[in-house]
Amino acid sequence: MIKKIILIVLGSLFAVVALIAILFYVRGPFVGFPGSRTAEGSRAVSDGGVKIAGWNGGVDAAEEKAGMSISDAKLSQEGDSLHATTGPAATYWMNGANASGDYTVKATFDEPKYMSLNTHPHPYGVFIGGNDMGTPGQTDLYCAAYGNGRFIVRGFGPAPFKMNGFRGDANDAVHKAAGQGQPVSQDVALSVKGSKVECSINGTVVASYDKALLVTGGKLKSTDGAYGLRFAHNTDVMVTGLTMTKN
C-alpha cells in the first residue's frame, strides 16, 4: 500500500514537472528570466530601437521566443557616450567593425545608478568573434562585469554556452557599487593573443582560455569577426571608449 502511494506521488510530481517544462517551451521564460515579459523579467523600454546610424542590434533567442525584439531596448548617442537601456538582453555592433588575428577590444561602462532597473545585479561588457550577426546562427564570445564584484564569460555557438559557470566568478579587480542607486564603473576588455583569449577588467586579467577551447563545435566559428557591446536584460549603462587595437 505504501509503495503504491509513493508511486502515485512520484507520478504526480513527474506530471507537474513535465507540465512546467511544456509551459516554459510554449510560453517562454518565467519571472526573472531573460525573455520573461513580467515585472521581474525583461521590461520593454519606451521609444526603443537602435538610434545611432551605422549600428545594429539583436536580442537573444529566448527574448525573441517571448515576443520581444531590439525595439524593446534602446541604444542612443549622448555626447561622447553611448547610452544603452534594456529591455531584453541585447547585443549591439557597428557596420564593418571587425577584428582579426591578435587584437584587443575594450570599452568603459558606467552604471550611473546601480540596479536602477532590476532587483539584482545584471552584467554588461564587450563581445568578439561575432559571425552571422543578426541571424539564428549568430556566434560570439562576451565578457561582462557586474557591479557586485563578479563577472561572466559566455557566448553563443549559436546555443548559449558558459565558460565560467552559471554565476561566474568573483574577482577583486571588478569594482563594487557602494549600494543600490550608487554609481559604479568598469573597464572591460577581450584580447586575442596567439593561442590565448583573455578577459581583462579594470586592467587585470580575470580569465584566460586556450583558443582551441573556444573555436570548436557548439562555440565560436572563429575569433575573427564582429565586435561590439553586450548587455543583460534591464540595464541602464553609459559606454565610452569602445576601441579595437591590434596586439
C-alpha positions as CSV (number, residue, x, y, z in Angstrom):
1,M,0.0,0.0,0.0
2,I,2.8,2.4,1.0
3,K,4.7,1.5,-2.2
4,K,1.6,2.3,-4.3
5,I,1.1,5.7,-2.6
6,I,4.8,6.5,-3.3
7,L,4.4,5.6,-6.9
8,I,1.3,7.8,-7.2
9,V,3.1,10.8,-5.6
10,L,6.1,10.3,-7.8
11,G,3.9,10.1,-10.8
12,S,2.1,13.3,-9.9
13,L,5.4,15.1,-9.3
14,F,6.6,13.9,-12.7
15,A,3.4,15.2,-14.4
16,V,3.8,18.6,-12.7
17,V,7.5,18.9,-13.8
18,A,6.5,17.9,-17.4
19,L,3.7,20.5,-17.4
20,I,6.1,23.2,-16.3
21,A,8.6,22.2,-19.0
22,I,5.9,22.3,-21.6
23,L,4.7,25.8,-20.5
24,F,8.3,27.0,-20.5
25,Y,8.7,25.8,-24.1
26,V,5.4,27.1,-25.3
27,R,5.1,30.4,-23.4
28,G,8.7,31.3,-22.9
29,P,10.8,32.0,-19.7
30,F,9.2,32.7,-16.3
31,V,9.6,35.6,-13.9
32,G,13.1,36.8,-13.5
33,F,14.5,35.0,-16.6
34,P,15.7,36.8,-19.7
35,G,12.8,36.9,-22.1
36,S,10.2,37.0,-19.4
37,R,7.6,39.7,-20.1
38,T,6.9,40.3,-16.5
39,A,7.7,43.0,-13.8
40,E,10.8,41.0,-12.7
41,G,11.8,39.9,-16.2
42,S,12.7,41.8,-19.3
43,R,10.7,45.0,-19.5
44,A,10.3,46.8,-22.8
45,V,11.6,50.4,-22.8
46,S,9.8,53.4,-24.2
47,D,10.9,54.8,-27.6
48,G,13.1,51.8,-28.1
49,G,15.3,50.8,-31.0
50,V,18.8,51.5,-32.4
51,K,19.0,55.3,-32.6
52,I,22.6,55.6,-34.0
53,A,23.3,55.4,-37.7
54,G,25.6,52.6,-38.6
55,W,24.8,50.5,-35.6
56,N,22.8,47.2,-35.4
57,G,21.4,45.2,-32.6
58,G,19.7,41.9,-31.8
59,V,18.2,40.2,-28.8
60,D,18.7,36.7,-27.5
61,A,16.7,33.8,-28.9
62,A,14.9,33.4,-25.6
63,E,13.8,37.0,-25.8
64,E,12.5,36.6,-29.3
65,K,10.6,33.5,-28.2
66,A,8.9,35.6,-25.5
67,G,7.9,38.1,-28.2
68,M,10.5,40.7,-27.6
69,S,12.7,42.5,-30.2
70,I,15.5,45.0,-30.4
71,S,12.8,47.7,-30.5
72,D,12.1,46.8,-26.8
73,A,15.6,48.0,-25.9
74,K,17.3,51.3,-26.7
75,L,20.8,52.4,-27.9
76,S,21.3,56.2,-28.3
77,Q,24.1,58.7,-28.5
78,E,24.5,61.2,-25.7
79,G,27.6,63.4,-26.3
80,D,30.6,61.2,-26.4
81,S,28.8,58.4,-24.7
82,L,26.6,55.5,-26.0
83,H,23.5,55.1,-23.8
84,A,22.1,51.6,-23.6
85,T,18.8,50.8,-21.9
86,T,17.4,47.3,-21.8
87,G,14.8,45.8,-22.1
88,P,15.6,42.4,-23.4
89,A,19.2,41.1,-23.3
90,A,20.8,42.6,-26.3
91,T,24.0,42.7,-28.5
92,Y,25.0,45.7,-30.5
93,W,27.6,46.1,-33.2
94,M,28.7,48.6,-35.8
95,N,28.6,48.1,-39.6
96,G,32.1,47.0,-40.7
97,A,33.5,46.8,-37.2
98,N,35.5,43.6,-37.5
99,A,38.7,42.3,-35.9
100,S,41.1,39.5,-36.9
101,G,44.3,38.0,-35.8
102,D,45.6,39.3,-32.5
103,Y,43.7,42.2,-31.1
104,T,42.1,43.8,-28.1
105,V,38.5,45.2,-27.9
106,K,37.8,47.4,-24.9
107,A,35.2,49.9,-23.5
108,T,34.3,51.7,-20.3
109,F,30.9,51.0,-18.8
110,D,29.4,53.5,-16.3
111,E,26.3,52.4,-14.4
112,P,25.0,55.7,-13.0
113,K,22.6,54.1,-10.6
114,Y,23.5,50.5,-9.7
115,M,20.5,48.2,-10.1
116,S,18.2,51.1,-11.1
117,L,16.1,48.8,-13.4
118,N,16.4,45.5,-11.6
119,T,16.2,43.7,-8.2
120,H,19.6,42.0,-8.6
121,P,22.9,42.8,-10.4
122,H,22.9,42.5,-14.2
123,P,26.1,42.5,-16.3
124,Y,27.4,44.4,-19.3
125,G,30.6,44.1,-21.4
126,V,32.1,43.6,-24.8
127,F,31.9,40.8,-27.3
128,I,34.3,39.5,-30.0
129,G,34.3,36.7,-32.7
130,G,30.9,37.7,-34.0
131,N,29.8,35.7,-37.1
132,D,26.4,35.5,-38.8
133,M,25.3,38.5,-36.8
134,G,21.6,39.1,-36.5
135,T,20.7,35.6,-37.7
136,P,19.7,32.4,-35.8
137,G,23.2,31.1,-36.4
138,Q,25.0,34.0,-34.7
139,T,28.1,33.1,-32.7
140,D,30.1,35.3,-30.4
141,L,32.0,35.5,-27.1
142,Y,31.5,38.1,-24.4
143,C,32.9,39.1,-21.1
144,A,30.7,41.1,-18.8
145,A,31.0,42.7,-15.4
146,Y,28.5,43.0,-12.5
147,G,28.5,45.9,-10.1
148,N,28.9,43.5,-7.2
149,G,32.5,42.3,-8.0
150,R,31.6,39.4,-10.2
151,F,32.0,38.7,-13.9
152,I,30.9,36.2,-16.5
153,V,32.5,34.9,-19.8
154,R,29.8,33.4,-22.1
155,G,28.9,33.2,-25.7
156,F,26.6,31.8,-28.4
157,G,27.5,28.9,-30.6
158,P,24.7,29.5,-31.6
159,A,23.2,28.0,-28.4
160,P,24.3,29.8,-25.2
161,F,27.4,28.4,-23.6
162,K,29.2,29.4,-20.3
163,M,32.9,29.4,-19.8
164,N,33.0,30.1,-16.0
165,G,29.8,28.6,-14.7
166,F,26.2,29.7,-14.0
167,R,27.1,32.5,-11.6
168,G,30.5,33.4,-13.0
169,D,33.4,34.3,-10.7
170,A,34.3,37.0,-8.1
171,N,37.5,39.0,-8.6
172,D,38.9,41.9,-6.6
173,A,39.6,43.7,-9.8
174,V,35.9,44.1,-10.5
175,H,34.5,47.2,-9.0
176,K,31.7,47.1,-6.5
177,A,29.0,49.8,-6.1
178,A,28.6,51.3,-2.7
179,G,25.0,50.3,-2.8
180,Q,21.8,50.3,-4.9
181,G,21.4,53.6,-6.7
182,Q,25.1,54.4,-6.4
183,P,27.5,54.8,-9.4
184,V,29.9,52.0,-10.5
185,S,32.3,51.9,-13.5
186,Q,34.1,49.0,-15.2
187,D,36.8,48.9,-17.9
188,V,36.2,45.6,-19.8
189,A,38.4,44.2,-22.5
190,L,38.7,41.0,-24.5
191,S,42.0,40.1,-26.2
192,V,43.2,37.5,-28.6
193,K,46.9,36.8,-28.1
194,G,48.3,33.9,-30.1
195,S,46.7,30.7,-28.7
196,K,45.0,32.6,-25.8
197,V,41.8,34.6,-25.3
198,E,41.8,36.8,-22.2
199,C,39.3,38.9,-20.4
200,S,40.6,41.9,-18.5
201,I,38.6,44.0,-16.1
202,N,39.9,47.3,-14.8
203,G,43.4,46.4,-16.1
204,T,43.6,42.9,-14.6
205,V,43.3,39.7,-16.5
206,V,40.5,37.9,-14.8
207,A,40.1,34.9,-17.2
208,S,42.2,33.2,-19.8
209,Y,41.3,30.4,-22.2
210,D,43.0,28.4,-24.9
211,K,41.6,29.4,-28.2
212,A,41.1,25.7,-29.0
213,L,38.5,25.5,-26.2
214,L,36.6,28.4,-27.8
215,V,36.9,27.8,-31.5
216,T,35.2,24.4,-31.6
217,G,31.8,22.8,-32.2
218,G,29.0,24.4,-30.3
219,K,31.1,27.6,-29.6
220,L,32.8,30.1,-31.9
221,K,33.3,29.7,-35.6
222,S,36.4,31.9,-35.2
223,T,37.9,34.6,-33.0
224,D,37.9,36.7,-36.2
225,G,34.6,38.6,-36.7
226,A,32.5,41.4,-35.5
227,Y,32.9,43.1,-32.1
228,G,30.7,45.3,-30.0
229,L,28.7,45.6,-26.8
230,R,26.7,43.1,-24.7
231,F,24.0,43.9,-22.1
232,A,21.9,41.7,-19.9
233,H,18.2,42.5,-19.6
234,N,17.0,45.5,-17.6
235,T,20.2,47.6,-17.5
236,D,20.9,51.3,-17.8
237,V,24.5,51.9,-18.8
238,M,26.7,54.6,-20.4
239,V,29.5,53.4,-22.6
240,T,32.7,55.3,-23.7
241,G,35.9,54.4,-25.5
242,L,34.8,51.4,-27.5
243,T,38.0,50.6,-29.5
244,M,39.8,47.8,-31.2
245,T,43.6,47.8,-31.3
246,K,46.0,45.3,-32.9
247,N,48.2,43.4,-30.5
